[in-house]
Amino acid sequence: MSTPTHISVLLQETIEALAVQPGGRYIDCTLGAGGHAAAILDRSSPGGQLLGIDTDPEAIKIAKARLEAYSSSILIVNENFVDLEAICIKYDFLPVHGILFDLGLSSLQLNSQGRGFSFQHDAPLDMRLSPSQEVTAADIINTSSETELAHLIRTHGEEGYSHQIAHHIVLERPINTTLQLVRAIEQAVGRRRGRLHPATRTFQALRIVVNHELEHLEAALKQAINLLGFEGRLVVISYHSLEDRIVKQLMQQESKDCICPPGTPTCVCGHKANLRLINKRVITPSPAEVQLNPRSRSAKLRAAERIITRDEQYKTMEKLCFSVKVKNNGWRRPALLKKLRVAFSVL
Ligand SMILES: C[S@@+](CC[C@H](N)C(=O)[O-])C[C@H]1O[C@@H](n2cnc3c(N)ncnc32)[C@H](O)[C@@H]1O
């Protein structure tokens, strides 16, 4: 049997969108199996540095083994990107030239038999990316009301049959395994509907809720903008419309000088553009890539470049040092501030 693997999506397009340069400093917020990270390290050599983050300890193990040859240029940390600013302060990794988010799950997680992400294998209904999270998919399925379940499946899975599915889940409870859940969904909506498996959208909804995926993405993107230096690049690959909407709206808003509601006679918001969009249109995989890696078919890549002066950059970094509390490590303020003052020649 061949070893299970993950094929990195839009690899070349990502490296171009990040404008990776020798000696640059990059963050891969979703390290996964380390494919994008290896490509960034190759292109940023000599002198490049990469901070690789993943919330899943299993992914961290795989990435550490795969990226062993780059050990002098990479720092791998088992953290959640929702704490991006604090992680950068904790590890002294700022400002940066590029930040990548390749969202969702790797094929290794999806195909893993025991974690409950896939409706193809029977497994406990878990779906946590990190064992440090308390709430599993089974907890949500077995403790939410029918109305709450229908709402969750509708809003996070964009499932048209959310009420029927929620009703059957409640009838079949307790549900503790993936195949029990699949059976309840099939009883609600039948076995096949179009190209998608009938459980696809409900499984997506549960995974998003268990891992707070949308809230974490929105919070992390805002922090990423703060961490980018002059002309630093933010690149995000998303795999469903809920994620892509967050990325698109944030990038569009942050690339405008005024975000007053349409029709406001004069600007009252005082907002200044922080980003410049790199591509007018979203980048998607070529037919050849989709053929090679069907999992890439829903991928959408968006990229933007930071607009910031040197003076503003120093002020942003200084503000970060004062405002972000680093877990288990007290305040890094004095050492970091000193370093930043030297780097920015501030007396
Ligand atoms: C699509 S995979 C990345 C694959 C990687 N780019 C590669 O080329 O191998 C997404 C990864 O992001 C991780 N992830 C998802 N949400 C996260 C979060 N909030 N914080 C940190 N890592 C996260 C997942 O555990 C998974 O390993």
The ligand as a Gaussian input file, in Angstrom:
#p B3LYP/6-31G(d) Opt

LIG

0 1
 C       -4.905000      22.211000       4.031000
 S       -3.886000      21.803000       5.351000
 C       -2.372000      22.621000       4.935000
 C       -1.516000      21.863000       3.995000
 C       -0.166000      22.492000       3.745000
 N       -0.296000      23.795000       3.150000
 C        0.716000      21.610000       2.887000
 O        1.128000      22.042000       1.799000
 O        1.010000      20.494000       3.303000
 C       -4.495000      22.835000       6.617000
 C       -3.801000      22.677000       7.953000
 O       -4.209000      23.783000       8.761000
 C       -4.339000      23.345000      10.085000
 N       -5.246000      24.278000      10.766000
 C       -6.573000      24.448000      10.563000
 N       -7.045000      25.393000      11.390000
 C       -5.996000      25.848000      12.120000
 C       -5.858000      26.826000      13.132000
 N       -6.898000      27.543000      13.581000
 N       -4.611000      27.053000      13.647000
 C       -3.534000      26.352000      13.199000
 N       -3.629000      25.379000      12.249000
 C       -4.837000      25.146000      11.706000
 C       -4.892000      21.943000       9.974000
 O       -4.591000      21.200000      11.153000
 C       -4.167000      21.416000       8.726000
 O       -3.006000      20.698000       9.084000

